[in-house]
Structures are given as C-alpha cells and as structure tokens.
Amino acid sequence: VLGDLNAQLGKVGKDEDHIVGPFLFGKTINNKTMTKIKELLMEYCMTHNLQVANTFFDYPTDSLISYFGMGVKPMDEIAPTKFSQIDHILALQ
C-alpha cells in the first residue's frame, strides 16, 4: 500500500517497533486528530501484518518530508513544527 495516508507517526510505542522503523521525521504529533490517524494506521498494520516500510531506511531528513504547514516556504529551515512526514509505504512484514 502506497499513499498519502496523512499519518504523523511520532514517537514509536513499545508494541509498534515491529511496525515502525527507527527512521522518522519528527518525534512528536502535532494534534489530537493526527494521534487518532496514527492509532488507526497502527491498528490496520497490526490487523494485516504490515509494516511502514519507508521508516526502515535511512534517508536524508529533507527526503523524509512530505508536507509543510500553512505559511511555510519549502526552503525554510527544516523543523518538526513546520514540516511533517505523512506519506508512507506499507508492506508485508
């Protein structure tokens, strides 16, 4: 599954380390809606034995970003408060 899943993954939970790899942009989630989306994605991955494959590969930070907030210019300094990684690739474990 490849797509714009709109899920900020944030900090990896203790039961999520087999689903989400160590290479994430940003370790916090910006709001409650994004927290719910992450929970739904984790549940979907657990149910279907999937992992977020793009989080298991080490890429430069600027390659991880797939969203920037309102008023942010693409060339602004990269910071988790302005940019997010919300597009993901799901693959069988």
Residue pairs with C-beta under 8 A, 6 or more apart in sequence:
1 50
1 89
1 90
1 91
2 88
2 89
2 90
3 87
3 88
4 66
4 86
4 87
5 37
5 41
5 86
5 87
5 88
5 90
6 34
6 37
6 86
7 34
7 37
7 38
7 40
7 41
7 86
7 88
8 26
8 29
8 30
8 34
8 37
8 38
8 84
8 85
8 86
9 20
9 24
9 29
9 38
9 41
9 52
9 55
9 85
9 88
10 24
10 26
10 27
10 28
10 29
10 34
10 35
10 38
11 27
11 28
12 20
12 22
12 24
13 42
16 42
18 51
18 93
19 42
19 45
19 46
19 50
19 51
19 52
19 93
20 42
20 51
20 52
20 55
21 51
21 52
21 53
21 55
21 56
21 57
22 55
22 56
23 55
23 56
23 57
23 58
23 59
23 64
24 55
24 64
24 85
25 61
25 64
25 65
25 80
25 83
25 84
25 85
26 80
26 83
26 84
26 85
27 80
28 80
29 35
29 38
30 81
30 84
41 52
41 88
44 50
45 51
45 52
45 90
49 92
49 93
50 90
50 91
50 92
50 93
51 90
51 91
51 92
51 93
52 88
52 89
52 90
53 88
53 89
53 90
53 91
54 88
54 89
55 88
61 78
62 78
64 85
65 78
65 83
65 84
65 85
66 84
66 85
66 86
66 87
67 83
67 84
67 85
67 86
67 87
68 74
68 76
68 82
68 83
68 84
69 81
69 82
69 83
69 84
72 82
72 83
76 82
